[in-house]
Amino acid sequence: MTVEDPYEVIIRKMREYPNDVPLDKDGNVSEAFREYVKLFFTPEEAEIVQHLEVKPLRLGEISKRLGKERSETKKIMQELTEKALIQDIGGYSFYLTMAHFLNIGLKSKKMLERLGKKAAELYLQFFIEEKFYKRYESSDAGTSLTRVIPVEQALDYHSEISNAEEMHRVIDNCIGPIVATDCPCRGRTELLGIRECKGKYPIEESCLQLGPFGNYFLERGEGRELTKEEAHEHIDKMAKLGLIFTTENVQQALHQIICACCGCCCSLMRGMTRFEDKNQYNTSKSNNIAIVNQELCKGCGLCTTRCIFKAITLEDEKAHVDAKKCYGCGVCAVTCPTEAIKLHREERSEIPAFYKELMDKVYQENRT
């Protein structure tokens, strides 16, 4: 009987993830990604991990596949999660996920130490050169996996605000713990020595992990737990710096990740701000558009420098917004000295109710 290479088994299983895995121009699995997976797992770890799936498996099933006692299996799985190699749910079920490969796992200092600069170089190859960023950000049909969420300060007070579409309300309604972790995107560009926003935006404690994901990091000695009051202060601070908030493109209260994104490093934003082959669905626009009160606008131009999407220009010493380019993030509004810019409600996209609904849709759209 021919024994299949464990790394090939892992990659084959990862192809069932809704986003698939990085492919080259001929539609074959990227060689850069193959190398990346080998950096991620040692041969001994790959022998174990090959028995997992992209959907969670309980310890009993994993024990059967490994041919080991439940207690021994649990110890092995705990060691793998401790190293930030796999994802778990409460220590009772375990699974593989593409997000863990590319971002969640890289919020871990242990994983960054393991992967090093070589992994960052391979990432540039399969993510940017081979354009996996498109599949990472959205489906082939244009369904975005994440969405922009503004802060209340940027919203016109007449506009309707839902709990799923304003960042402070997401915090108020989330399930704790709330844990601040490092930004993997800015960490990668820093490692490569190509970070444009160095000295402007932080790497440390800029992203938030919520609920089970928050616990995941705390249990492994990563991140810092915030109270809801501290989280609100964090959101306001990041917004004033000019970072854009994104989270899963769903209505459900059980959000897991809040990212504070820049236009130069972010795996999402660069689909529109940096790459020549644009992905207009890099993240779903909020259901808001910036509008300028021409009487209040003094033409200082601060909003034009803060908008990473180049949606605002100065004409006749007044700010004007191109609605088609505007993502409704509110970065322009939170520091407007005359409060001339506010976000006004405009229905531009429907938000899937639950994460499973979103991922099932992405899976189908990527395989038609």
C-alpha positions as CSV (number, residue, x, y, z in Angstrom):
1,M,0.0,0.0,0.0
2,T,1.3,3.4,-1.0
3,V,1.5,5.9,1.9
4,E,0.5,9.4,0.9
5,D,2.8,12.3,2.0
6,P,1.2,13.8,5.1
7,Y,1.8,17.3,3.8
8,E,-0.2,16.5,0.6
9,V,-3.0,15.1,2.7
10,I,-3.2,18.3,4.7
11,I,-3.2,20.4,1.5
12,R,-5.9,18.2,-0.1
13,K,-8.1,18.6,3.0
14,M,-7.5,22.3,3.1
15,R,-8.9,22.5,-0.4
16,E,-12.3,21.9,1.1
17,Y,-12.1,25.2,2.9
18,P,-14.5,27.7,1.3
19,N,-11.6,29.9,0.0
20,D,-9.7,26.8,-1.3
21,V,-5.8,27.1,-1.1
22,P,-3.4,29.3,-3.1
23,L,-3.2,28.2,-6.7
24,D,-0.7,29.2,-9.4
25,K,-1.7,30.6,-12.8
26,D,-2.4,27.1,-14.2
27,G,-4.8,26.3,-11.4
28,N,-2.4,23.9,-9.6
29,V,-1.6,24.2,-5.9
30,S,1.1,26.9,-5.4
31,E,4.6,25.6,-4.8
32,A,5.2,28.5,-2.5
33,F,2.2,27.5,-0.4
34,R,3.5,23.9,-0.3
35,E,6.8,25.2,1.1
36,Y,4.9,27.4,3.5
37,V,2.9,24.4,4.9
38,K,6.2,22.6,5.5
39,L,7.5,25.5,7.5
40,F,4.3,25.5,9.5
41,F,4.4,21.8,10.5
42,T,7.4,19.6,11.2
43,P,7.2,16.1,9.6
44,E,6.2,14.6,13.0
45,E,3.5,17.2,13.5
46,A,2.2,16.7,9.9
47,E,1.8,13.0,10.6
48,I,-0.7,13.9,13.3
49,V,-2.4,16.9,11.7
50,Q,-3.1,15.0,8.5
51,H,-6.0,13.2,10.4
52,L,-7.8,16.5,11.1
53,E,-10.4,18.2,8.8
54,V,-11.5,21.7,8.0
55,K,-14.6,21.0,10.1
56,P,-14.2,20.4,13.9
57,L,-13.6,16.8,15.0
58,R,-14.2,15.6,18.6
59,L,-11.5,13.9,20.5
60,G,-13.2,10.5,20.3
61,E,-13.1,10.6,16.5
62,I,-9.5,11.9,16.4
63,S,-8.5,9.1,18.9
64,K,-9.9,6.5,16.5
65,R,-8.0,8.0,13.5
66,L,-4.7,8.1,15.5
67,G,-5.2,4.7,17.1
68,K,-4.4,6.2,20.5
69,E,-6.2,6.4,23.8
70,R,-8.4,9.5,24.4
71,S,-6.1,10.9,27.2
72,E,-3.0,10.6,25.0
73,T,-4.9,12.2,22.0
74,K,-6.0,15.1,24.2
75,K,-2.5,15.8,25.3
76,I,-1.2,15.7,21.7
77,M,-4.0,18.1,20.5
78,Q,-3.4,20.4,23.4
79,E,0.3,20.6,22.5
80,L,-0.5,21.4,18.9
81,T,-2.9,24.2,19.9
82,E,-0.4,25.5,22.4
83,K,2.1,25.9,19.5
84,A,-0.7,27.8,17.6
85,L,-0.6,25.1,14.8
86,I,-4.3,24.2,14.8
87,Q,-7.6,25.6,16.0
88,D,-9.7,24.2,18.8
89,I,-13.2,24.7,20.3
90,G,-13.0,24.6,24.1
91,G,-10.3,21.9,24.1
92,Y,-12.8,19.3,22.9
93,S,-12.8,19.5,19.1
94,F,-10.0,20.5,16.7
95,Y,-9.7,21.5,13.1
96,L,-7.6,23.1,10.3
97,T,-8.4,26.5,8.9
98,M,-6.9,28.7,6.2
99,A,-7.4,31.8,8.3
100,H,-5.2,30.2,11.0
101,F,-2.5,29.5,8.4
102,L,-2.4,33.1,7.1
103,N,-3.4,35.4,10.0
104,I,-4.9,33.9,13.2
105,G,-1.9,31.7,13.9
106,L,0.5,34.6,13.1
107,K,-0.9,36.7,15.9
108,S,1.1,34.3,18.0
109,K,4.6,35.3,18.8
110,K,5.5,31.6,19.0
111,M,4.4,31.0,15.5
112,L,6.2,34.1,14.2
113,E,9.4,32.8,15.7
114,R,8.9,29.4,14.0
115,L,8.1,30.7,10.6
116,G,10.5,33.7,10.3
117,K,11.3,35.8,7.3
118,K,11.2,32.8,4.9
119,A,7.5,32.4,5.5
120,A,6.9,36.1,4.9
121,E,8.7,35.8,1.6
122,L,6.6,32.8,0.5
123,Y,3.5,34.6,1.6
124,L,4.4,37.4,-0.8
125,Q,4.6,34.9,-3.6
126,F,1.3,33.0,-3.2
127,F,-0.7,35.8,-1.7
128,I,0.3,38.7,-3.9
129,E,2.1,37.4,-7.0
130,E,-0.2,34.5,-7.5
131,K,-3.2,36.6,-6.3
132,F,-4.6,34.5,-3.6
133,Y,-5.6,37.8,-2.0
134,K,-8.7,37.7,-4.2
135,R,-9.9,34.4,-2.8
136,Y,-8.9,35.4,0.7
137,E,-11.0,38.6,0.6
138,S,-14.0,37.4,-1.4
139,S,-15.6,34.6,-3.4
140,D,-15.2,34.5,-7.2
141,A,-18.8,35.9,-7.4
142,G,-17.9,38.9,-5.2
143,T,-19.2,37.9,-1.8
144,S,-16.9,39.6,0.7
145,L,-15.9,37.7,3.8
146,T,-15.5,40.8,5.9
147,R,-17.2,44.2,6.1
148,V,-16.2,47.7,7.1
149,I,-17.8,49.0,10.4
150,P,-17.6,52.7,11.3
151,V,-17.7,54.2,14.8
152,E,-20.7,56.1,16.0
153,Q,-18.8,59.4,16.2
154,A,-18.7,59.4,12.4
155,L,-22.4,58.8,11.8
156,D,-25.0,61.5,11.2
157,Y,-27.3,61.5,14.2
158,H,-30.4,61.2,12.0
159,S,-29.1,57.9,10.5
160,E,-30.5,54.6,11.7
161,I,-27.8,52.5,13.5
162,S,-28.1,48.7,13.9
163,N,-26.1,46.7,16.4
164,A,-24.3,44.8,13.6
165,E,-23.1,48.0,11.8
166,E,-21.5,50.3,14.4
167,M,-18.3,49.3,16.2
168,H,-19.2,50.3,19.7
169,R,-22.4,48.4,19.5
170,V,-20.6,45.3,18.3
171,I,-18.4,45.6,21.4
172,D,-21.5,46.1,23.7
173,N,-23.2,43.0,22.3
174,C,-20.2,40.7,21.9
175,I,-19.4,37.7,24.0
176,G,-16.2,38.1,26.0
177,P,-13.4,37.9,26.7
178,I,-12.1,40.8,24.5
179,V,-8.4,40.3,23.9
180,A,-6.0,42.7,22.2
181,T,-3.5,40.9,19.9
182,D,-0.8,42.0,17.5
183,C,-1.6,42.7,13.8
184,P,-0.2,39.9,11.7
185,C,-0.3,42.0,8.5
186,R,1.9,44.8,9.8
187,G,4.0,42.2,11.5
188,R,4.7,40.5,8.2
189,T,5.7,43.7,6.4
190,E,7.8,44.8,9.4
191,L,9.6,41.4,9.2
192,L,10.4,42.0,5.5
193,G,11.5,45.6,6.1
194,I,8.9,47.0,3.8
195,R,6.3,48.5,6.2
196,E,5.2,51.9,5.0
197,C,3.2,52.8,8.1
198,K,6.1,52.3,10.6
199,G,5.9,54.9,13.3
200,K,2.3,55.8,12.3
201,Y,0.3,52.7,13.2
202,P,1.0,50.1,15.9
203,I,1.6,46.4,15.4
204,E,1.1,45.5,19.1
205,E,-2.4,45.1,20.5
206,S,-4.1,46.7,17.6
207,C,-6.6,43.8,16.7
208,L,-9.3,42.4,19.0
209,Q,-10.2,38.8,19.4
210,L,-13.7,38.1,20.9
211,G,-15.4,35.2,22.7
212,P,-13.9,31.7,21.9
213,F,-11.1,33.3,19.9
214,G,-10.3,35.6,22.8
215,N,-10.1,32.5,25.1
216,Y,-7.9,30.8,22.5
217,F,-5.2,33.4,22.9
218,L,-5.5,33.9,26.7
219,E,-5.1,30.2,27.3
220,R,-1.9,30.2,25.4
221,G,-0.4,33.3,27.1
222,E,-1.0,35.6,24.1
223,G,-2.7,38.9,24.0
224,R,-4.1,41.1,26.8
225,E,-7.7,41.0,28.0
226,L,-9.6,44.3,27.9
227,T,-12.7,45.3,29.8
228,K,-15.6,46.6,27.6
229,E,-14.7,50.2,28.7
230,E,-11.1,49.6,27.7
231,A,-12.2,48.2,24.4
232,H,-14.4,51.3,23.7
233,E,-11.3,53.5,24.4
234,H,-9.2,51.3,22.1
235,I,-11.7,51.6,19.3
236,D,-11.7,55.4,19.6
237,K,-7.9,55.6,19.7
238,M,-7.5,53.4,16.6
239,A,-10.2,55.4,14.7
240,K,-8.4,58.7,15.4
241,L,-5.1,57.2,14.2
242,G,-6.9,56.5,10.9
243,L,-7.2,52.8,11.0
244,I,-10.3,51.1,9.5
245,F,-12.4,48.5,11.4
246,T,-13.4,45.3,9.7
247,T,-15.1,42.2,11.1
248,E,-16.9,39.1,9.7
249,N,-19.6,40.0,7.1
250,V,-22.4,38.7,9.3
251,Q,-25.2,40.1,11.5
252,Q,-24.7,37.6,14.4
253,A,-23.6,38.9,17.7
254,L,-20.9,36.2,18.1
255,H,-18.2,38.1,16.2
256,Q,-14.7,36.6,16.6
257,I,-12.3,39.1,15.2
258,I,-12.1,42.9,14.9
259,C,-9.2,44.1,12.7
260,A,-7.8,47.7,12.7
261,C,-6.7,47.9,9.1
262,C,-4.3,50.2,7.2
263,G,-4.1,50.6,3.5
264,C,-0.4,49.6,3.1
265,C,-0.1,46.3,4.9
266,C,-3.6,44.9,5.4
267,S,-4.5,41.6,3.7
268,L,-7.9,43.0,3.0
269,M,-7.4,46.7,2.1
270,R,-4.4,46.1,-0.2
271,G,-6.8,44.4,-2.6
272,M,-8.0,48.0,-3.5
273,T,-5.2,50.3,-2.3
274,R,-2.0,48.6,-3.4
275,F,-2.4,45.9,-6.0
276,E,-2.6,46.6,-9.7
277,D,-5.2,43.9,-10.2
278,K,-7.9,45.4,-7.9
279,N,-10.5,43.4,-6.0
280,Q,-13.4,45.7,-5.6
281,Y,-14.9,43.2,-3.2
282,N,-11.9,43.2,-0.9
283,T,-14.2,43.9,2.0
284,S,-17.9,44.8,2.0
285,K,-18.6,48.6,2.2
286,S,-20.6,49.7,5.1
287,N,-24.2,50.8,4.5
288,N,-23.1,54.4,4.9
289,I,-21.6,57.1,2.6
290,A,-19.7,60.2,3.7
291,I,-21.4,63.5,2.9
292,V,-19.8,66.9,3.3
293,N,-21.7,69.9,4.6
294,Q,-20.3,72.5,2.3
295,E,-21.2,75.4,4.6
296,L,-19.1,73.9,7.5
297,C,-16.2,72.7,5.3
298,K,-13.1,75.0,5.6
299,G,-11.1,73.1,3.0
300,C,-8.3,72.0,5.3
301,G,-7.7,68.8,3.3
302,L,-7.2,66.6,6.4
303,C,-9.9,64.2,5.1
304,T,-8.2,63.8,1.7
305,T,-5.0,62.6,3.4
306,R,-6.8,60.2,5.7
307,C,-8.9,58.5,3.0
308,I,-7.0,55.4,1.8
309,F,-9.5,54.9,-1.0
310,K,-8.9,58.3,-2.5
311,A,-12.6,59.0,-2.4
312,I,-12.3,62.6,-1.3
313,T,-10.8,65.5,-3.3
314,L,-10.7,69.2,-2.8
315,E,-12.5,71.3,-5.3
316,D,-12.8,75.1,-5.0
317,E,-11.4,74.7,-1.5
318,K,-14.1,72.4,-0.4
319,A,-14.1,68.6,0.2
320,H,-16.1,66.4,-2.2
321,V,-16.8,62.7,-1.9
322,D,-16.9,60.2,-4.7
323,A,-19.8,58.0,-3.5
324,K,-18.6,55.0,-5.6
325,K,-15.2,55.0,-4.0
326,C,-16.4,55.6,-0.5
327,Y,-16.3,52.6,1.8
328,G,-18.2,54.3,4.6
329,C,-15.5,53.7,7.2
330,G,-15.8,57.1,8.8
331,V,-12.0,57.7,9.1
332,C,-12.6,61.1,7.4
333,A,-15.2,62.2,9.8
334,V,-13.8,61.3,13.2
335,T,-11.1,64.0,13.0
336,C,-12.8,66.6,10.9
337,P,-12.1,69.9,12.8
338,T,-15.5,71.5,11.8
339,E,-17.5,68.2,11.8
340,A,-18.4,69.0,8.2
341,I,-18.2,65.3,7.2
342,K,-20.7,62.7,8.5
343,L,-21.7,59.2,7.4
344,H,-25.3,59.0,6.1
345,R,-27.2,55.8,5.8
346,E,-27.5,54.3,2.4
347,E,-28.3,50.6,1.8
348,R,-25.6,49.2,-0.4
349,S,-25.3,45.6,0.7
350,E,-27.2,42.8,2.5
351,I,-25.5,41.2,5.5
352,P,-25.7,37.4,5.9
353,A,-27.3,36.5,9.2
354,F,-24.8,33.8,10.3
355,Y,-21.2,32.9,9.6
356,K,-22.2,29.4,8.4
357,E,-24.5,31.0,5.9
358,L,-21.7,33.2,4.6
359,M,-19.2,30.5,4.3
360,D,-21.6,28.1,2.6
361,K,-22.3,30.8,0.0
362,V,-18.6,31.4,-0.5
363,Y,-17.9,27.7,-0.9
364,Q,-20.6,27.3,-3.6
365,E,-19.6,30.5,-5.5
366,N,-16.0,29.3,-5.6
367,R,-16.9,26.0,-7.1
368,T,-19.3,27.0,-9.9
